[in-house]
Amino acid sequence: MSTAAVTDKRPSTLRAASLPRWTPWAIAAGSLVLGIGISLAAGLDSHIQWGLIAAVLFVLGTYGVAARVEGRRQAKDRVATSLVWVAFLLAVVPLVSLIWVTAARGVKVLDLHFLTHSMGVVADTEAGGGIYHAIIGSLEQVGLATLIGAPIGVLTAIYLVEYGRGRLAKAVTFFVDVMTGIPSIVAGLFILSLMLIFEMQPFGFAGSLALAILMMPVVVRSTEEMLKLVPNELREASLALGVPKWRTILKVVLPTSIGGITTGVMLAVARIAGETAPVLLLVFGNPFINNNPFEGAQASLPLYIYQQFANSAGSGAAYDRAWAASLTLIAFVMILNLVARGIARWKAPKTGR
């Protein structure tokens, strides 16, 4: 028998020991059982404490088992993966819990009557009423804010990416960063100061102006990042053909990044849709239907939720209406995101073979 044949039959020694694929699931199950046992023995009643103890045991157990079988180097890699999964669960569990509680409590009074009637003469402590007036107010205020904030934000981002040079661009970037972190109450106080100067009464459009101020920096930042992702080769090819720069931006740059821009605008809309402080200062709330955002006080969904909790005086009917309005607001934001995804996919540049 030749030496080559003997060499081929030798087992490979380059492959190190490896844990089965089901090992993480087994460690997770064991950590969960052990964590519950430790928590019960210690007299801990909070499920959050149970989960945290189980998470710590999962990370430690993963390192111990992997270090014994695969070595310390591979164990560190598995610990990093375990920390990612633990962080993911820590982020998902509160979100799922929030949606579950809101849906469970909101469906008690959420029906067609609730969506098509206003509070009118119904007191906050009485049963009945609805959120039709709040839905109208939110749609008008958020819609007007989007019409104001989205174009200004997109045009500002285009200036910063395509034309911005020198001190002016640096100043604009600085103020956009500052506006991104300002509390919503500051935007409301700014518009309120103007209303007091001109002796104006609360009305829906004032809330839209404050919401537009909060929306613009988010749109600028998201649009700016999307425009930076467009390859410079596309711009250079268009300019090499003699196309003016403004037309290159309009026909090449924007269509290429329209999906990301639309998503950023919808994220900004989702943020301002839940703002309560500026609406409380400027719109003031109204239990009756007011279809005119330019005259008179107006309601909105976040303000309605706040008022139902604040003025409930322990009434179960008011709490039920607040939860139902919260569920409606979540559904509204979810629909906006679905619409944004549909528009982004529809307007995305087509790729060919």
Phi, psi and omega per residue, in radians:
M1 nan 2.356 -3.088
S2 -1.296 2.817 3.124
T3 -1.142 -0.607 3.138
A4 -1.110 -0.698 3.139
A5 -1.154 -0.696 3.115
V6 -1.116 -0.687 -3.133
T7 -1.137 -0.670 -3.120
D8 -1.158 -0.531 -3.098
K9 -1.437 -0.187 -3.136
R10 -1.225 2.427 3.096
P11 -1.207 2.531 -3.137
S12 -1.243 2.326 3.130
T13 -1.843 0.108 -3.109
L14 -1.487 -0.294 -3.097
R15 -1.575 2.066 -3.122
A16 -1.438 2.897 3.110
A17 -1.126 2.480 -3.100
S18 -2.390 2.537 3.112
L19 -1.357 2.599 3.081
P20 -1.109 2.824 -3.101
R21 -1.169 -0.475 -3.104
W22 -1.437 -0.019 -3.094
T23 -1.053 -0.817 3.127
P24 -1.019 -0.663 3.133
W25 -1.178 -0.683 3.112
A26 -1.154 -0.730 3.107
I27 -1.132 -0.687 3.126
A28 -1.105 -0.765 3.133
A29 -1.132 -0.765 3.111
G30 -1.123 -0.679 3.116
S31 -1.139 -0.674 3.134
L32 -1.127 -0.803 3.128
V33 -1.121 -0.780 -3.135
L34 -1.156 -0.665 3.115
G35 -1.133 -0.711 3.093
I36 -1.139 -0.722 3.119
G37 -1.091 -0.768 3.112
I38 -1.120 -0.709 -3.125
S39 -1.136 -0.752 3.122
L40 -1.160 -0.675 3.116
A41 -1.153 -0.573 3.137
A42 -1.492 -0.086 3.134
G43 1.367 0.460 3.128
L44 -1.521 2.207 -3.092
D45 -1.730 -0.281 -3.062
S46 -1.407 2.253 3.082
H47 -1.170 -0.468 3.096
I48 -1.124 -0.733 3.096
Q49 -1.120 -0.680 3.086
W50 -1.021 -0.808 -3.111
G51 -1.137 -0.702 3.136
L52 -1.141 -0.722 3.105
I53 -1.117 -0.753 3.111
A54 -1.108 -0.644 3.118
A55 -1.131 -0.752 3.108
V56 -1.107 -0.741 3.112
L57 -1.131 -0.613 3.118
F58 -1.112 -0.788 3.135
V59 -1.146 -0.804 -3.138
L60 -1.143 -0.715 3.117
G61 -1.134 -0.662 3.109
T62 -1.090 -0.754 -3.139
Y63 -1.164 -0.740 -3.113
G64 -1.108 -0.821 -3.115
V65 -1.186 -0.779 -3.109
A66 -1.175 -0.649 3.132
A67 -1.159 -0.589 -3.113
R68 -1.298 -0.626 -3.048
V69 -1.688 -0.798 -2.988
E70 -1.828 -0.193 -3.115
G71 1.785 2.842 -3.057
R72 -1.183 -0.604 -3.110
R73 -1.111 -0.855 3.106
Q74 -1.193 -0.524 3.113
A75 -1.130 -0.678 3.099
K76 -1.113 -0.667 3.095
D77 -1.113 -0.745 3.129
R78 -1.187 -0.596 3.083
V79 -1.131 -0.719 3.097
A80 -1.074 -0.747 3.085
T81 -1.108 -0.681 3.123
S82 -1.124 -0.699 3.107
L83 -1.118 -0.630 3.089
V84 -1.113 -0.777 3.126
W85 -1.140 -0.700 3.119
V86 -1.120 -0.759 3.105
A87 -1.097 -0.676 3.105
F88 -1.087 -0.788 3.132
L89 -1.169 -0.657 3.096
L90 -1.109 -0.507 3.102
A91 -1.453 -0.599 -3.059
V92 -1.397 -0.668 -3.057
V93 -1.036 -0.843 3.091
P94 -1.081 -0.634 3.131
L95 -1.126 -0.834 3.122
V96 -1.103 -0.709 3.121
S97 -1.093 -0.739 3.124
L98 -1.082 -0.828 -3.131
I99 -1.132 -0.699 -3.126
W100 -1.118 -0.828 -3.130
V101 -1.135 -0.751 3.139
T102 -1.098 -0.755 3.136
A103 -1.181 -0.720 -3.117
A104 -1.122 -0.672 -3.125
R105 -1.521 -0.475 -3.072
G106 -1.352 -0.474 -3.082
V107 -1.291 -0.106 -3.107
K108 -1.106 -0.704 -3.098
V109 -2.117 0.034 -3.104
L110 -1.380 1.814 3.099
D111 -2.574 -3.039 -3.100
L112 -1.117 -0.668 3.116
H113 -1.107 -0.703 -3.127
F114 -1.149 -0.601 -3.100
L115 -1.449 -0.299 -3.032
T116 -2.004 0.165 3.118
H117 -2.275 2.667 3.091
S118 -1.746 3.092 3.083
M119 -1.233 -0.673 3.078
G120 0.947 -2.109 -3.122
V121 -1.649 0.143 3.130
V122 -1.387 2.201 3.106
A123 -1.272 2.749 -3.112
D124 -1.120 -0.448 -3.114
T125 -1.565 -0.065 -3.112
E126 -1.721 2.753 3.077
A127 -1.374 2.784 3.137
G128 1.782 -2.910 -3.127
G129 1.373 -3.127 -3.110
G130 -2.820 -2.868 -3.046
I131 -2.191 0.335 -3.114
Y132 -1.044 -0.749 -3.142
H133 -1.135 -0.601 3.124
A134 -1.267 -0.644 3.097
I135 -1.116 -0.788 3.114
I136 -1.040 -0.808 -3.133
G137 -1.092 -0.762 -3.141
S138 -1.129 -0.760 -3.140
L139 -1.078 -0.755 -3.121
E140 -1.232 -0.762 -3.107
Q141 -1.187 -0.793 3.128
V142 -1.195 -0.666 3.113
G143 -1.102 -0.804 3.100
L144 -1.126 -0.699 3.105
A145 -1.091 -0.660 3.116
T146 -1.190 -0.710 3.107
L147 -1.098 -0.507 3.125
I148 -1.520 -0.874 -2.984
G149 -1.353 -0.661 -3.063
A150 -1.133 -0.875 3.118
P151 -1.078 -0.723 3.135
I152 -1.116 -0.738 3.136
G153 -1.122 -0.766 -3.135
V154 -1.151 -0.778 -3.140
L155 -1.131 -0.651 3.091
T156 -1.118 -0.742 3.111
A157 -1.121 -0.678 3.094
I158 -1.085 -0.721 3.111
Y159 -1.095 -0.781 -3.083
L160 -1.137 -0.654 -3.065
V161 -1.480 -0.756 -2.994
E162 -1.646 -0.533 -3.051
Y163 -2.159 -0.364 -2.955
G164 -1.144 2.046 3.049
R165 -2.511 2.609 3.014
G166 1.492 -2.821 -3.005
R167 -1.203 -0.643 -3.111
L168 -1.082 -0.783 3.131
A169 -1.113 -0.689 3.104
K170 -1.143 -0.682 3.120
A171 -1.153 -0.749 3.119
V172 -1.091 -0.770 3.108
T173 -1.065 -0.722 3.131
F174 -1.087 -0.808 -3.105
F175 -1.236 -0.530 3.048
V176 -1.133 -0.738 3.093
D177 -1.093 -0.705 3.130
V178 -1.153 -0.767 -3.110
M179 -1.165 -0.475 3.138
T180 -1.101 -0.558 -3.059
G181 -1.779 0.048 -3.109
I182 -1.290 2.500 3.072
P183 -1.153 2.654 -3.112
S184 -1.119 -0.498 -3.123
I185 -1.146 -0.497 3.131
V186 -1.179 -0.742 3.082
A187 -1.088 -0.695 3.099
G188 -1.134 -0.702 3.117
L189 -1.156 -0.606 3.115
F190 -1.106 -0.845 3.120
I191 -1.179 -0.623 3.116
L192 -1.108 -0.666 3.101
S193 -1.093 -0.689 3.080
L194 -1.150 -0.682 3.105
M195 -1.107 -0.676 3.124
L196 -1.208 -0.616 3.118
I197 -1.119 -0.741 -3.110
F198 -1.639 0.141 3.080
E199 0.945 0.929 -3.120
M200 -1.796 2.589 3.100
Q201 -1.555 2.802 3.124
P202 -1.016 2.397 3.088
F203 -2.715 2.829 -2.988
G204 -1.107 -0.649 -3.074
F205 -1.153 -0.493 3.073
A206 -1.081 -0.727 3.050
G207 -1.089 -0.646 3.114
S208 -1.102 -0.662 3.122
L209 -1.120 -0.762 3.107
A210 -1.130 -0.715 3.119
L211 -1.152 -0.612 3.097
A212 -1.121 -0.656 3.095
I213 -1.083 -0.705 3.119
L214 -1.250 -0.472 -3.055
M215 -1.420 -0.640 -2.994
M216 -1.016 -0.845 -3.128
P217 -1.097 -0.578 3.102
V218 -1.149 -0.757 3.124
V219 -1.137 -0.724 -3.138
V220 -1.070 -0.834 -3.092
R221 -1.126 -0.824 -3.108
S222 -1.161 -0.737 3.136
T223 -1.158 -0.679 3.123
E224 -1.056 -0.756 3.131
E225 -1.163 -0.659 3.128
M226 -1.185 -0.673 3.128
L227 -1.182 -0.575 3.116
K228 -1.196 -0.393 3.133
L229 -1.366 -0.246 3.117
V230 -1.238 2.185 -3.100
P231 -1.065 2.427 3.104
N232 -1.133 -0.395 3.128
E233 -1.065 -0.606 3.107
L234 -1.142 -0.745 3.100
R235 -1.115 -0.787 -3.105
E236 -1.129 -0.664 3.120
A237 -1.136 -0.708 3.126
S238 -1.178 -0.757 3.137
L239 -1.166 -0.571 3.126
A240 -1.160 -0.451 3.100
L241 -1.459 0.048 3.105
G242 1.545 0.207 3.139
V243 -1.366 2.311 3.111
P244 -1.064 2.759 -3.069
K245 -1.134 -0.698 -3.126
W246 -1.119 -0.615 3.125
R247 -1.304 -0.564 3.051
T248 -1.096 -0.744 3.105
I249 -1.117 -0.739 -3.064
L250 -1.265 -0.652 -3.008
K251 -1.785 -0.315 -3.076
V252 -2.047 -0.979 -3.005
V253 -1.202 -0.910 -3.093
L254 -1.128 -0.798 3.088
P255 -1.058 -0.557 3.141
T256 -1.209 -0.599 -3.064
S257 -1.877 0.214 -3.036
I258 -1.111 -0.559 3.129
G259 -1.102 -0.848 3.131
G260 -1.181 -0.644 3.114
I261 -1.109 -0.781 3.132
T262 -1.088 -0.732 3.105
T263 -1.087 -0.733 3.109
G264 -1.107 -0.705 3.102
V265 -1.121 -0.716 3.140
M266 -1.176 -0.616 3.057
L267 -1.116 -0.687 3.087
A268 -1.149 -0.692 3.094
V269 -1.108 -0.733 3.122
A270 -1.095 -0.591 3.128
R271 -1.198 -0.840 -3.058
I272 -1.312 -0.345 -3.125
A273 -1.134 -0.413 -3.114
G274 -1.811 0.138 -3.131
E275 -1.304 2.345 -3.115
T276 -1.970 -0.693 -3.007
A277 -1.045 -0.904 -3.139
P278 -1.141 -0.576 3.122
V279 -1.184 -0.668 3.120
L280 -1.097 -0.666 -3.125
L281 -1.310 -0.665 -2.913
L282 -1.840 -0.537 -3.058
V283 -1.718 -0.613 2.945
F284 1.389 -0.314 3.122
G285 1.503 2.567 -3.116
N286 -2.721 2.121 -3.136
P287 -1.280 -0.217 -3.134
F288 -1.756 2.888 -3.123
I289 -1.352 2.207 3.064
N290 -2.287 1.834 -3.093
N291 -1.482 -0.080 -3.095
N292 -1.828 1.843 -3.108
P293 -1.303 -0.131 -3.096
F294 -1.723 0.086 -3.130
E295 -2.681 2.217 3.045
G296 1.461 2.782 3.108
A297 -1.122 2.671 -3.056
Q298 -2.510 2.678 3.132
A299 -1.657 2.975 3.005
S300 -2.718 2.813 -3.070
L301 -1.101 -0.842 3.113
P302 -1.072 -0.702 3.131
L303 -1.176 -0.654 3.098
Y304 -1.082 -0.762 3.132
I305 -1.080 -0.796 -3.141
Y306 -1.073 -0.789 -3.101
Q307 -1.171 -0.622 3.123
Q308 -1.158 -0.680 3.087
F309 -1.264 -0.689 -3.059
A310 -1.286 -0.623 -3.044
N311 -1.843 0.293 -3.040
S312 -1.319 -0.519 -3.090
A313 0.947 0.697 3.122
G314 1.371 0.197 -3.112
S315 -1.350 2.240 3.103
G316 -1.182 -0.549 3.131
A317 -1.121 -0.721 3.129
A318 -1.158 -0.710 3.095
Y319 -1.086 -0.732 3.123
D320 -1.101 -0.718 3.115
R321 -1.139 -0.659 3.131
A322 -1.129 -0.754 3.115
W323 -1.153 -0.692 3.114
A324 -1.136 -0.697 3.080
A325 -1.146 -0.649 3.087
S326 -1.094 -0.739 3.109
L327 -1.128 -0.659 3.090
T328 -1.125 -0.703 3.124
L329 -1.139 -0.716 3.086
I330 -1.092 -0.750 3.105
A331 -1.100 -0.662 3.120
F332 -1.079 -0.800 3.127
V333 -1.156 -0.672 3.123
M334 -1.116 -0.726 3.108
I335 -1.102 -0.718 3.100
L336 -1.029 -0.754 3.140
N337 -1.161 -0.673 3.095
L338 -1.136 -0.710 3.090
V339 -1.107 -0.720 3.120
A340 -1.070 -0.752 3.117
R341 -1.114 -0.691 3.110
G342 -1.115 -0.768 3.119
I343 -1.150 -0.717 3.137
A344 -1.088 -0.717 3.126
R345 -1.227 -0.617 -3.134
W346 -1.214 -0.693 -3.079
K347 -1.621 -0.027 -3.133
A348 -1.156 2.521 3.140
P349 -1.101 2.377 -3.120
K350 -1.369 2.349 3.099
T351 -1.813 2.372 3.118
G352 -1.936 3.018 3.129
R353 -1.447 nan nan
